């Protein structure tokens, strides 16, 4: 059981960070290609996205896993949506705290949080569906 949980948390975190960094790259770099490289995605942005996901991903995975174990099947999806909504709000708040500082590269915190978490959630659902 320990190996299963370790793999579940580790794979989820790695996939989430990679997916959300890809979304950040698309949202921050593509519309602003004319900006100087220092204003685009940088090491600070990568660090921020990684730390935000270390903060939110493990509790979200734990709550969804516990929900699947202890709640009726009809509640699995609503629990996932509720947990994901809390994650989006939390990450959006953290990103908004850094949005006013150009050195962090965060420009549209709410859009960033919604798009990044939507993409990582869809990827997670796809991985879970293919693993069954």
C-alpha positions in Angstrom: 0.0 0.0 0.0 2.9 2.4 0.8 4.4 1.9 -2.7 1.0 2.5 -4.3 0.4 5.7 -2.4 3.9 7.0 -3.0 3.6 6.3 -6.8 0.1 7.9 -6.8 1.3 11.1 -5.1 4.6 11.3 -7.0 3.1 10.6 -10.5 0.3 13.0 -9.9 2.6 15.8 -8.7 5.1 15.3 -11.6 2.3 15.2 -14.2 0.6 18.3 -12.7 3.8 20.3 -12.5 4.8 19.5 -16.1 1.3 20.1 -17.4 0.9 23.4 -15.6 4.4 24.6 -16.6 3.4 23.9 -20.2 0.2 26.0 -19.8 2.2 28.8 -18.2 4.6 28.7 -21.1 1.8 29.0 -23.6 -0.1 31.7 -21.7 3.0 33.8 -20.8 5.2 33.3 -23.8 3.0 33.0 -26.9 1.0 36.2 -26.5 4.1 38.2 -25.5 6.8 37.0 -27.9 7.7 40.6 -28.5 8.8 41.1 -24.9 12.3 40.8 -23.7 13.3 37.3 -22.6 13.5 38.5 -19.0 9.8 39.4 -19.1 8.7 36.0 -20.3 8.7 32.7 -18.3 11.8 32.6 -16.2 13.3 30.6 -13.3 11.2 32.4 -10.8 8.0 31.6 -12.6 9.0 28.0 -12.8 9.8 27.9 -9.1 6.5 29.6 -8.2 4.4 27.2 -10.3 6.3 24.3 -8.8 5.9 25.4 -5.2 2.2 26.3 -5.7 1.6 22.8 -7.0 3.6 21.2 -4.1 1.2 23.2 -1.8 -2.0 22.2 -3.5 -1.6 18.9 -5.3 -0.9 16.5 -2.4 -4.0 17.6 -0.4 -6.2 17.5 -3.5 -5.0 14.0 -4.4 -5.5 12.8 -0.9 -9.0 14.2 -0.6 -10.1 12.8 -4.0 -8.6 9.4 -3.1 -10.3 9.3 0.3 -13.6 10.4 -1.4 -13.2 7.4 -3.8 -12.6 5.1 -1.0 -15.3 6.2 1.4 -18.1 7.9 -0.5 -20.6 6.4 -2.8 -19.7 6.4 -6.5 -22.3 9.1 -7.3 -20.3 11.6 -5.2 -16.9 10.9 -6.7 -17.2 13.5 -9.5 -18.8 16.2 -7.4 -16.0 15.8 -4.8 -13.4 16.1 -7.5 -15.0 19.3 -8.9 -15.3 20.8 -5.4 -11.6 19.9 -4.6 -10.5 21.3 -7.9 -12.5 24.5 -7.3 -10.7 25.0 -4.0 -7.3 24.4 -5.7 -8.1 26.9 -8.5 -9.1 29.6 -6.0 -6.0 28.9 -3.8 -3.6 28.9 -6.7 -5.3 32.0 -8.2 -4.8 33.8 -4.9 -1.2 32.9 -4.7 -0.5 33.9 -8.3 -2.4 37.2 -7.8 0.0 38.0 -4.9 2.9 37.8 -7.4 1.1 39.3 -10.4 2.1 42.9 -9.5 5.7 42.1 -9.6 7.1 41.9 -13.1 10.1 39.8 -12.2 7.8 36.9 -11.4 6.2 36.9 -14.9 2.6 36.3 -13.7 0.2 38.5 -15.8 -3.2 37.0 -15.6 -3.4 35.0 -12.4 -7.1 33.8 -12.5 -6.8 32.7 -16.2 -3.5 31.0 -15.4 -5.0 29.1 -12.5 -8.1 28.1 -14.4 -6.3 27.0 -17.5 -3.5 25.3 -15.8 -5.7 23.3 -13.4 -8.2 22.5 -16.1 -5.5 21.0 -18.3 -3.9 19.1 -15.5 -7.3 17.8 -14.2 -8.2 16.6 -17.7 -4.8 14.9 -18.1 -5.3 13.2 -14.7 -8.8 12.0 -15.7 -7.4 10.6 -19.0 -4.6 8.8 -17.1 -7.0 7.4 -14.6 -9.4 6.3 -17.3 -6.7 4.6 -19.3 -5.4 2.8 -16.2 -8.6 1.1 -15.3 
